[in-house]
């Protein structure tokens, strides 16, 4: 099976994870900009982080034959911190860069006014830069957060097919399905969704606009949950084409709207040593 994990935070994962992911069939990932686990003390730390996503992490993935893309945004949680507000003004120079395939993660964490203002502004930036949008729905008050998310997306004028609403579950899937947006599901060991619940949703709702990701990060998570979902689909009677559609073709179709996906295989002769690390020949981290 070939896998595109459309939402995974590889900055927080090890090279062992990359190796295991490749062995499981992962050939491409998208890494959304997110909260790093503690408050940033200045906007400058965002810029170092964005540069790492665009440079070093892209090349670290290439060591293991995996194409790395990213999404860039001021994440919802830190939209509440006034020290981070200036990041919104700096986003245009990052959204213009190769490797950035969407604006994200944007949306809600605690449903505050500041989060909504940042969300609306970044929806506008997506339109200005002709990029899709990856939306984070809140872990608390998820139904109301999803409803408000869809209202703001509709008001933005963005075509719904250019918006991926993520972290859905059984109580929010119908809301997003009816909106025309893409539907994202994070498969976790303990929280969010598991692979068996995901298979039931696919059986009930079909495969159209369905996106499955591991969202693996610093916490207890599993970067192989995409592969495990594929196996659960097989066990439930889905065929190989169905698995390929959910785990590869759907994320390619969504992020392909950016015009920036790189999906050709990485051959061993494309890599070279850079300061003790294997990277794409002729290129260096930004």
NULOPA-612031 format. One record per residue: residue in three letters; x, y, z of N, C-alpha, C in turn. Coordinates in steps of 0.02 Angstrom, whole numbers, padded with zeros to 5 digits, always signed. Layout:
<nodes>
ALAXYZXYZXYZ ...
</nodes>
This chain:
<nodes>
UNK+00042-00059+00000+00000+00000+00000+00044+00062+00000 UNK+00024+00114-00037+00060+00177-00036+00020+00226+00006 UNK+00057+00266+00045+00025+00309+00095+00052+00379+00091 UNK+00006+00427+00093+00022+00498+00102-00010+00517+00168 UNK+00031+00528+00220+00003+00551+00284-00005+00626+00280 UNK-00067+00651+00276-00080+00722+00262-00078+00768+00323 UNK-00063+00739+00382-00059+00781+00442-00018+00742+00494 UNK+00046+00760+00499+00091+00728+00547+00145+00778+00565 UNK+00163+00780+00629+00210+00830+00654+00279+00797+00663 UNK+00315+00791+00608+00378+00753+00609+00432+00788+00649 UNK+00427+00853+00660+00475+00887+00703+00479+00853+00771 UNK+00425+00824+00793+00423+00792+00859+00435+00717+00856 UNK+00454+00691+00798+00465+00619+00790+00539+00604+00778 UNK+00557+00542+00783+00627+00521+00775+00640+00494+00705 UNK+00704+00486+00690+00721+00455+00626+00699+00382+00624 UNK+00695+00349+00681+00667+00281+00682+00595+00281+00656 UNK+00558+00333+00672+00489+00339+00647+00490+00344+00571 UNK+00533+00385+00543+00538+00391+00470+00552+00323+00439 UNK+00597+00286+00468+00616+00221+00441+00556+00173+00443 UNK+00521+00172+00500+00462+00128+00506+00406+00150+00459 UNK+00398+00214+00451+00346+00239+00406+00360+00218+00334 UNK+00422+00225+00313+00439+00205+00245+00425+00130+00235 UNK+00444+00090+00283+00434+00018+00278+00359+00001+00274 UNK+00317+00043+00305+00244+00031+00304+00211+00057+00240 UNK+00248+00093+00199+00220+00118+00136+00214+00193+00130 UNK+00233+00230+00181+00228+00303+00178+00280+00330+00130 UNK+00258+00369+00082+00303+00399+00033+00298+00475+00031 UNK+00249+00503+00065+00241+00576+00067+00204+00595+00131 UNK+00220+00655+00156+00186+00681+00216+00174+00756+00207 UNK+00126+00781+00244+00118+00853+00253+00122+00867+00328 UNK+00164+00915+00346+00174+00933+00416+00145+01003+00429 UNK+00090+01007+00465+00061+01073+00480+00100+01108+00537 UNK+00106+01173+00531+00134+01213+00586+00086+01209+00645 UNK+00114+01198+00705+00071+01190+00764+00106+01215+00826 UNK+00070+01208+00883+00096+01226+00948+00149+01177+00969 UNK+00204+01200+00997+00260+01156+01013+00258+01129+01084 UNK+00206+01143+01121+00200+01113+01187+00209+01162+01245 UNK+00237+01220+01231+00242+01272+01281+00238+01340+01245 UNK+00218+01392+01280+00211+01457+01246+00277+01482+01216 UNK+00274+01507+01155+00332+01540+01127+00339+01609+01159 UNK+00400+01629+01170+00411+01693+01205+00416+01752+01158 UNK+00420+01739+01092+00422+01794+01044+00403+01767+00975 UNK+00384+01813+00931+00367+01793+00863+00427+01764+00826 UNK+00487+01785+00845+00547+01761+00810+00554+01686+00813 UNK+00530+01655+00867+00536+01583+00871+00492+01548+00819 UNK+00437+01580+00798+00397+01553+00743+00438+01551+00679 UNK+00477+01603+00666+00512+01607+00603+00567+01553+00599 UNK+00600+01540+00655+00648+01485+00655+00612+01419+00642 UNK+00555+01411+00673+00516+01349+00664+00492+01342+00591 UNK+00465+01395+00562+00444+01392+00492+00503+01375+00447 UNK+00559+01406+00459+00618+01392+00418+00639+01319+00424 UNK+00633+01291+00483+00649+01221+00492+00601+01176+00453 UNK+00537+01191+00453+00489+01152+00415+00504+01155+00340 UNK+00525+01214+00317+00538+01223+00246+00606+01197+00225 UNK+00652+01192+00273+00719+01172+00257+00739+01105+00285 UNK+00759+01105+00348+00789+01045+00376+00742+00985+00376 UNK+00678+00994+00397+00634+00936+00402+00621+00905+00334 UNK+00618+00946+00284+00608+00921+00216+00665+00874+00195 UNK+00725+00893+00215+00783+00854+00197+00793+00793+00242 UNK+00772+00800+00305+00775+00743+00350+00730+00687+00324 UNK+00670+00705+00301+00624+00655+00273+00654+00622+00211 UNK+00689+00661+00171+00718+00634+00109+00769+00579+00122 UNK+00801+00581+00180+00849+00528+00196+00816+00459+00196 UNK+00751+00458+00207+00714+00396+00212+00665+00386+00155 UNK+00676+00423+00100+00635+00413+00040+00565+00442+00045 UNK+00554+00490+00089+00488+00518+00100+00487+00592+00079 UNK+00439+00610+00038+00430+00679+00017+00394+00718+00073 UNK+00422+00774+00091+00395+00814+00147+00368+00880+00120 UNK+00306+00896+00140+00275+00960+00126+00252+00989+00193 UNK+00233+01053+00193+00210+01082+00255+00153+01131+00242 UNK+00117+01147+00295+00069+01202+00295+00093+01253+00346 UNK+00080+01316+00333+00106+01370+00375+00048+01413+00400 UNK+00050+01431+00465-00002+01473+00494+00018+01491+00566 UNK-00019+01539+00594-00020+01550+00665-00073+01503+00693 UNK-00052+01455+00735-00099+01404+00758-00151+01433+00806 UNK-00209+01400+00812-00264+01429+00852-00245+01442+00925 UNK-00209+01396+00956-00194+01404+01027-00154+01468+01039 UNK-00103+01480+00998-00060+01538+01008-00088+01602+00978 UNK-00144+01597+00943-00178+01657+00921-00203+01699+00979 UNK-00207+01669+01038-00229+01705+01098-00173+01743+01133 UNK-00111+01735+01111-00054+01765+01144-00034+01829+01105 UNK-00041+01888+01135-00025+01950+01099+00047+01954+01076 UNK+00091+01916+01107+00161+01917+01085+00169+01885+01016 UNK+00120+01847+00995+00125+01811+00931+00088+01846+00874 UNK+00054+01901+00888+00010+01931+00839+00047+01952+00775 UNK+00109+01975+00782+00145+01999+00723+00160+01943+00673 UNK+00154+01880+00694+00165+01824+00648+00117+01829+00588 UNK+00057+01853+00599+00009+01860+00545+00035+01904+00489 UNK+00073+01956+00507+00101+02001+00456+00158+01969+00418 UNK+00191+01920+00448+00249+01888+00416+00229+01828+00373 UNK+00167+01805+00379+00147+01744+00344+00154+01748+00267 UNK+00137+01805+00235+00141+01805+00162+00208+01784+00133 UNK+00263+01802+00165+00327+01782+00136+00340+01707+00142 UNK+00308+01675+00190+00314+01602+00196+00265+01565+00150 UNK+00206+01593+00143+00156+01560+00101+00175+01560+00028 UNK+00222+01601+00009+00244+01604-00061+00298+01551-00077 UNK+00321+01515-00027+00378+01470-00036+00358+01401-00062 UNK+00404+01371-00101+00395+01302-00122+00391+01256-00061 UNK+00352+01204-00067+00345+01157-00012+00287+01173+00034 UNK+00260+01235+00030+00201+01253+00070+00139+01237+00028 UNK+00099+01189+00051+00044+01165+00011-00025+01185+00038 UNK-00026+01223+00093-00089+01249+00120-00074+01299+00175 UNK-00125+01337+00193-00124+01378+00253-00152+01334+00310 UNK-00114+01328+00364-00139+01286+00418-00085+01272+00471 UNK-00105+01247+00529-00172+01237+00551-00202+01303+00574 UNK-00263+01317+00551-00301+01374+00574-00366+01349+00605 UNK-00404+01393+00638-00467+01371+00666-00474+01390+00739 UNK-00502+01343+00778-00518+01357+00847-00484+01308+00895 UNK-00467+01335+00954-00445+01294+01010-00494+01304+01068 UNK-00501+01366+01091-00546+01381+01147-00604+01425+01126 UNK-00613+01437+01061-00670+01476+01036-00669+01548+01061 UNK-00611+01580+01061-00606+01649+01084-00613+01698+01025 UNK-00623+01761+01042-00627+01813+00990-00561+01819+00953 UNK-00505+01815+00989-00440+01821+00957-00428+01763+00908 UNK-00449+01704+00927-00443+01647+00881-00483+01658+00818 UNK-00543+01685+00826-00586+01696+00768-00556+01750+00722 UNK-00529+01802+00750-00497+01854+00709-00438+01826+00670 UNK-00397+01786+00702-00339+01757+00667-00363+01708+00614 UNK-00415+01670+00628-00443+01623+00581-00467+01659+00518 UNK-00506+01711+00527-00534+01747+00470-00478+01778+00428 UNK-00429+01807+00462-00374+01837+00424-00336+01786+00383 UNK-00327+01727+00411-00289+01676+00376-00330+01642+00320 UNK-00395+01641+00327-00437+01620+00271-00429+01669+00213 UNK-00425+01734+00229-00414+01785+00178-00346+01774+00144 UNK-00295+01759+00184-00228+01748+00156-00228+01687+00109 UNK-00266+01636+00126-00270+01578+00082-00298+01597+00014 UNK-00350+01639+00014-00377+01663-00049-00327+01705-00088 UNK-00291+01748-00054-00243+01791-00087-00185+01752-00117 UNK-00166+01696-00085-00109+01656-00108-00130+01594-00147 UNK-00195+01588-00160-00222+01532-00199-00200+01465-00169 UNK-00207+01459-00104-00188+01397-00069-00249+01366-00035 UNK-00250+01300-00029-00300+01267+00013-00290+01285+00086 UNK-00338+01264+00128-00336+01279+00200-00346+01215+00240 UNK-00304+01205+00291-00312+01151+00338-00338+01180+00403 UNK-00398+01157+00425-00432+01185+00482-00432+01136+00541 UNK-00411+01162+00599-00412+01125+00662-00478+01138+00697 UNK-00515+01085+00713-00576+01094+00753-00559+01082+00827 UNK-00593+01117+00872-00574+01114+00943-00587+01045+00973 UNK-00547+01027+01022-00556+00964+01056-00613+00967+01107 UNK-00630+01027+01129-00687+01038+01174-00742+01076+01135 UNK-00805+01060+01153-00861+01093+01119-00854+01085+01043 UNK-00841+01024+01022-00824+01012+00952-00880+01027+00904 UNK-00941+01011+00923-00997+01023+00877-01006+01097+00864 UNK-01008+01137+00916-01016+01209+00907-00956+01239+00871 UNK-00896+01215+00888-00836+01239+00853-00837+01223+00779 UNK-00861+01164+00762-00866+01145+00692-00918+01186+00656 UNK-00975+01198+00689-01027+01240+00657-01000+01310+00643 UNK-00967+01340+00693-00941+01408+00683-00887+01408+00630 UNK-00846+01357+00629-00795+01350+00577-00826+01352+00508 UNK-00879+01315+00498-00910+01311+00432-00944+01377+00414 UNK-00970+01412+00463-00999+01478+00450-00946+01527+00425 UNK-00887+01526+00457-00833+01571+00437-00804+01552+00369 UNK-00799+01488+00356-00775+01466+00290-00824+01490+00236 UNK-00889+01482+00247-00938+01503+00198-00935+01579+00187 UNK-00926+01617+00242-00922+01690+00237-00859+01713+00201 UNK-00807+01672+00203-00743+01692+00171-00747+01692+00096 UNK-00794+01655+00068-00799+01650-00004-00753+01598-00035 UNK-00714+01563+00006-00670+01510-00020-00713+01452-00044 UNK-00696+01422-00100-00733+01362-00121-00725+01307-00069 UNK-00778+01274-00049-00772+01223+00003-00724+01166-00014 UNK-00717+01152-00079-00671+01098-00098-00598+01116-00086 UNK-00584+01178-00067-00516+01198-00051-00504+01202+00025 UNK-00551+01175+00064-00547+01177+00137-00552+01106+00164 UNK-00503+01088+00206-00503+01023+00241-00516+01036+00315 UNK-00571+01011+00341-00590+01019+00411-00569+00956+00448 UNK-00523+00963+00494-00490+00905+00523-00513+00890+00594 UNK-00489+00833+00620-00505+00809+00688-00580+00797+00697 UNK-00611+00768+00646-00683+00754+00650-00695+00688+00685 UNK-00759+00677+00702-00779+00613+00731-00852+00601+00712 UNK-00884+00552+00745-00952+00533+00727-01003+00589+00736 UNK-00990+00636+00782-01040+00688+00795-01031+00749+00749 UNK-00976+00752+00713-00965+00810+00669-00961+00792+00595 UNK-00958+00728+00579-00947+00708+00510-01004+00732+00465 UNK-01066+00729+00487-01122+00749+00444-01120+00824+00429 UNK-01102+00865+00480-01098+00937+00470-01051+00954+00412 UNK-00992+00923+00413-00942+00940+00363-00958+00908+00296 UNK-00985+00847+00297-01004+00815+00235-01055+00857+00196 UNK-01101+00886+00231-01153+00928+00199-01125+00994+00174 UNK-01067+01016+00199-01039+01081+00181-01003+01080+00114 UNK-00981+01021+00092-00940+01017+00032-00865+01021+00045 UNK-00846+01033+00108-00775+01033+00125-00749+00961+00129 UNK-00682+00955+00128-00651+00890+00140-00655+00873+00213 UNK-00656+00807+00228-00665+00783+00296-00602+00748+00320 UNK-00573+00775+00374-00511+00747+00401-00523+00710+00467 UNK-00489+00654+00476-00495+00613+00536-00426+00593+00561 UNK-00412+00609+00624-00348+00592+00655-00356+00527+00694 UNK-00313+00479+00681-00318+00412+00710-00265+00406+00765 UNK-00289+00397+00827-00246+00400+00886-00252+00336+00928 UNK-00202+00322+00969-00207+00264+01013-00262+00269+01065 UNK-00271+00327+01095-00319+00334+01151-00374+00385+01139 UNK-00360+00438+01103-00407+00492+01095-00425+00500+01021 UNK-00466+00551+01007-00488+00565+00938-00524+00504+00909 UNK-00498+00475+00854-00528+00418+00821-00481+00358+00824 UNK-00509+00297+00818-00465+00240+00806-00482+00211+00737 UNK-00442+00164+00714-00449+00139+00646-00514+00102+00634 UNK-00541+00070+00686-00603+00032+00678-00663+00078+00674 UNK-00664+00130+00714-00717+00181+00707-00712+00215+00639 UNK-00651+00226+00616-00641+00258+00551-00671+00215+00495 UNK-00659+00150+00499-00685+00105+00448-00761+00106+00447 UNK-00792+00111+00506-00865+00115+00508-00890+00179+00474 UNK-00855+00234+00486-00874+00297+00454-00868+00291+00378 UNK-00814+00261+00355-00805+00252+00282-00861+00208+00254 UNK-00880+00157+00291-00934+00114+00268-01001+00150+00265 UNK-01012+00196+00313-01075+00232+00316-01078+00291+00267 UNK-01021+00324+00256-01021+00388+00219-00985+00384+00152 UNK-00952+00330+00137-00917+00325+00074-00847+00355+00078 UNK-00812+00357+00022-00741+00376+00020-00730+00446-00007 UNK-00782+00478-00033-00774+00544-00064-00753+00596-00013 UNK-00699+00632-00027-00672+00686+00013-00649+00664+00083 UNK-00637+00600+00092-00615+00574+00156-00539+00575+00161 UNK-00513+00604+00216-00441+00609+00228-00425+00577+00296 UNK-00378+00531+00296-00357+00497+00358-00285+00515+00374 UNK-00272+00535+00436-00204+00553+00455-00187+00525+00525 UNK-00123+00525+00541-00102+00503+00607-00096+00561+00657 UNK-00086+00622+00631-00076+00682+00674-00024+00669+00728 UNK+00022+00623+00717+00071+00605+00768+00112+00666+00788 UNK+00124+00672+00854+00158+00731+00880+00198+00713+00942 UNK+00206+00761+00989+00246+00749+01049+00213+00700+01097 UNK+00146+00697+01097+00111+00655+01144+00106+00583+01122 UNK+00065+00544+01159+00057+00474+01142+00019+00469+01076 UNK+00053+00449+01025+00024+00446+00958+00064+00395+00919 UNK+00041+00381+00858+00070+00325+00820+00075+00345+00746 UNK+00137+00354+00720+00144+00374+00651+00127+00319+00601 UNK+00110+00260+00625+00089+00205+00581+00014+00196+00580 UNK-00024+00241+00610-00096+00233+00612-00129+00237+00543 UNK-00097+00271+00496-00125+00271+00428-00121+00200+00400 UNK-00064+00168+00406-00056+00099+00381-00104+00052+00417 UNK-00113+00061+00482-00159+00018+00520-00231+00029+00499 UNK-00248+00090+00479-00315+00102+00453-00324+00067+00386 UNK-00272+00069+00344-00276+00032+00281-00287-00042+00292 UNK-00252-00071+00340-00262-00142+00354-00332-00155+00381 UNK-00356-00111+00424-00424-00119+00450-00476-00114+00393 UNK-00463-00071+00344-00508-00068+00286-00508-00134+00248 UNK-00449-00162+00238-00446-00228+00204-00484-00281+00242 UNK-00474-00282+00308-00506-00332+00350-00582-00325+00347 UNK-00606-00264+00336-00678-00251+00333-00707-00262+00263 UNK-00666-00281+00215-00691-00296+00149-00680-00243+00096 UNK-00648-00187+00113-00630-00138+00062-00574-00166+00019 UNK-00574-00149-00046-00523-00177-00090-00462-00130-00093 UNK-00411-00151-00130-00348-00113-00133-00358-00044-00163 UNK-00404-00039-00211-00416+00026-00242-00448+00074-00191 UNK-00492+00048-00149-00522+00089-00097-00469+00115-00048 UNK-00425+00070-00028-00371+00090+00018-00327+00142-00014 UNK-00309+00132-00077-00266+00179-00112-00300+00247-00118 UNK-00365+00246-00129-00401+00310-00136-00398+00349-00071 UNK-00411+00317-00014-00413+00352+00050-00344+00373+00073 UNK-00295+00328+00066-00229+00341+00094-00181+00376+00047 UNK-00198+00380-00018-00152+00413-00065-00188+00464-00109 UNK-00237+00441-00148-00264+00485-00199-00304+00543-00170 UNK-00340+00532-00115-00378+00587-00086-00332+00643-00060 UNK-00281+00628-00019-00237+00683+00002-00200+00716-00055 UNK-00182+00676-00106-00148+00705-00164-00195+00753-00200 UNK-00259+00734-00206-00307+00778-00239-00316+00842-00201 UNK-00321+00838-00134-00332+00899-00095-00271+00944-00098 UNK-00213+00920-00077-00154+00962-00075-00127+00979-00145 UNK-00146+00939-00195-00125+00954-00263-00154+01019-00288 UNK-00206+01044-00255-00234+01109-00275-00185+01166-00265 UNK-00133+01154-00225-00081+01205-00216-00035+01212-00276 UNK-00032+01159-00316+00016+01158-00372+00088+01147-00351 UNK+00099+01126-00288+00167+01122-00262+00187+01053-00237 UNK+00146+01003-00247+00164+00936-00224+00223+00908-00264 UNK+00268+00875-00229+00322+00837-00260+00313+00765-00239 UNK+00298+00721-00287+00281+00652-00269+00323+00600-00305 UNK+00371+00622-00346+00413+00573-00380+00458+00539-00328 UNK+00474+00475-00338+00515+00438-00290+00583+00470-00280 UNK+00609+00464-00220+00677+00487-00204+00724+00429-00211 UNK+00769+00431-00259+00818+00378-00269+00879+00389-00226 UNK+00914+00336-00211+00973+00341-00168+01026+00385-00198 UNK+01030+00389-00265+01082+00430-00296+01063+00504-00297 UNK+01004+00521-00270+00984+00591-00265+01008+00622-00199 UNK+01036+00582-00155+01056+00607-00089+01131+00618-00086 UNK+01149+00664-00042+01220+00679-00032+01229+00696+00042 UNK+01291+00698+00064+01304+00713+00134+01310+00787+00145 UNK+01273+00812+00195+01277+00882+00213+01287+00886+00289 UNK+01347+00904+00309+01363+00910+00380+01342+00847+00419 UNK+01359+00790+00390+01347+00727+00424+01278+00699+00414 UNK+01236+00731+00372+01168+00707+00360+01156+00701+00285 UNK+01117+00651+00267+01101+00640+00197+01045+00686+00176 UNK+01055+00726+00122+01003+00772+00098+01000+00768+00022 UNK+00950+00800-00007+00944+00800-00080+01003+00833-00112 UNK+01031+00800-00161+01090+00826-00194+01076+00893-00226 UNK+01121+00941-00215+01116+01006-00245+01071+01054-00207 UNK+01044+01032-00150+01001+01076-00111+01024+01075-00039 UNK+01010+01130-00004+01028+01136+00066+00970+01165+00106 UNK+00970+01151+00170+00917+01180+00211+00917+01256+00207 UNK+00857+01286+00208+00850+01358+00204+00878+01391+00268 
</nodes>
